[in-house]
Amino acid sequence: MQEKYWKYMVQIKAWIFYLDVYTEDSYRWDRIINIVVAIASSTSIAAWAIWQKYSFVWSIIIAISQVLTTIKGFLPYSKRLKMLVPFMEDLKFLYNKIEYNWFKVASGDLSENEINELLYSFKDEFANIENKNLKEETLLEKDNFREIADRKNDAYFANNF
């Protein structure tokens, strides 16, 4: 039962690292989109000065700005950030409880039945956290994010256990 508990603890920490990588990527894309919209909007205002000379360029800049402003709400990055950050925070809190109890599990202070009860209470808590934060959202699994998260997870456990 100790091995099962250990594997679950490692899995939850890997989830946290995965969500962290996902959050960083979403933040980067959200920032890029916001910068492009800001530049396009600012450029279109400045373009008034050259309206008569380069009306075609000005109209393209205005069109780009309008399209970006319109589609920004449909892009997943900003919405995903609002969901991922609290999800990650809840998982970190859960992980801390799991890790805290690991020492009781590893030292043999708990019976097999107590470990099983503890493990399933954490699984239930994880399911509640997932339902609360993901709701109807789904995160597409990205292999490159998983690889980065796995490397971080391996390093964490190599350094801390």
C-alpha positions in Angstrom: 0.0 0.0 0.0 3.0 2.3 0.6 4.0 2.0 -3.1 0.5 2.8 -4.2 0.5 5.9 -1.9 3.9 6.9 -3.2 2.8 6.6 -6.9 -0.3 8.7 -6.2 1.8 11.4 -4.6 4.2 11.4 -7.5 1.2 11.6 -9.9 -0.3 14.6 -8.2 3.0 16.5 -8.2 3.4 15.7 -11.9 -0.1 17.2 -12.5 0.9 20.3 -10.7 4.0 20.7 -12.9 2.0 19.9 -16.0 -0.6 22.6 -15.1 2.3 25.0 -14.4 3.7 24.5 -17.9 0.2 24.8 -19.4 -0.3 28.1 -17.5 3.0 29.5 -18.6 2.1 28.7 -22.2 -1.3 30.2 -21.9 0.1 33.3 -20.3 2.6 33.7 -23.0 0.0 33.5 -25.8 -2.4 35.8 -23.9 0.3 38.4 -23.5 1.3 38.2 -27.2 -2.3 38.6 -28.3 -2.7 41.6 -26.0 0.5 43.2 -27.3 -0.6 42.7 -30.9 -4.0 44.2 -30.2 -2.4 47.2 -28.4 0.1 47.8 -31.1 -2.6 47.5 -33.8 -4.9 49.9 -32.0 -2.1 52.4 -31.3 -0.8 52.2 -34.9 -4.3 52.9 -36.2 -4.6 56.0 -34.1 -1.2 57.2 -35.3 -2.2 56.4 -38.9 -4.6 59.3 -39.0 -1.7 61.5 -39.7 -0.9 59.6 -42.8 -4.5 58.9 -43.8 -4.4 60.7 -47.1 -1.0 59.4 -48.2 -1.4 55.7 -47.3 -5.1 55.1 -46.9 -4.7 51.4 -48.0 -2.2 50.7 -45.2 -4.3 52.5 -42.6 -7.4 50.5 -43.6 -5.5 47.2 -43.3 -4.3 48.2 -39.8 -7.8 49.1 -38.7 -9.1 45.8 -40.1 -6.5 43.8 -38.3 -7.2 45.7 -35.0 -10.9 45.1 -35.4 -10.5 41.4 -36.2 -8.1 40.8 -33.2 -10.4 42.7 -30.8 -13.3 40.6 -32.0 -11.7 37.2 -31.9 -9.8 37.7 -28.7 -12.8 36.7 -26.6 -13.0 33.4 -28.4 -9.4 32.5 -27.9 -8.9 30.1 -25.0 -5.8 31.6 -23.4 -7.3 34.3 -21.1 -10.2 32.0 -20.0 -7.8 29.1 -19.5 -5.7 31.2 -17.2 -8.7 32.1 -15.0 -9.3 28.4 -14.6 -5.8 27.0 -14.3 -4.4 29.3 -11.6 -7.0 28.3 -8.9 -6.9 24.7 -10.0 -3.1 24.6 -9.5 -3.4 26.4 -6.1 -6.0 23.8 -5.0 -3.7 20.9 -6.2 -0.7 22.4 -4.4 -2.7 22.5 -1.1 -3.8 18.9 -1.7 -0.2 17.8 -2.5 1.1 19.4 0.7 -1.4 17.2 2.7 -0.4 14.1 0.8 3.4 14.8 1.2 2.9 15.6 4.9 1.2 12.2 5.4 3.8 10.4 3.4 6.1 10.3 6.3 3.5 8.6 8.4 3.0 6.1 5.6 6.7 5.5 5.0 7.6 5.1 8.6 4.9 2.4 9.1 2.9 4.5 11.6 -0.3 3.7 9.6 -1.9 0.4 9.0 -2.7 -0.8 5.4 -6.3 0.1 6.1 -5.5 3.6 7.3 -3.3 4.2 4.3 -6.1 3.0 2.0 -8.6 5.3 3.7 -6.2 8.2 3.5 -5.4 7.5 -0.1 -9.1 7.4 -1.1 -9.9 10.5 0.8 -7.2 12.3 -1.2 -8.6 10.8 -4.5 -12.0 12.1 -3.5 -10.6 15.5 -2.8 -8.8 15.5 -6.1 -12.0 14.7 -7.9 -13.8 17.5 -6.2 -11.0 19.9 -7.1 -11.0 18.8 -10.7 -14.8 19.2 -10.9 -14.8 22.6 -9.2 -12.1 24.0 -11.5 -12.4 22.3 -14.8 -16.2 22.2 -14.9 -17.1 21.6 -18.5 -13.6 22.6 -19.7 -11.1 20.1 -21.1 -7.4 20.5 -21.4 -6.0 18.9 -24.5 -3.0 16.9 -23.5 0.2 18.2 -25.0 3.1 15.7 -25.2 5.8 18.4 -25.0 4.2 19.8 -21.9 4.1 16.3 -20.4 7.8 15.8 -21.1 8.7 19.1 -19.4 6.5 18.3 -16.4 8.0 14.8 -16.1 11.5 16.3 -16.1 10.6 18.8 -13.4 8.8 16.0 -11.4 11.8 13.7 -11.6 14.1 16.5 -10.5 11.8 17.4 -7.6 11.7 13.9 -6.3 15.4 13.3 -6.8 16.2 16.4 -4.8 13.6 16.0 -2.1 13.3 12.3 -1.3 
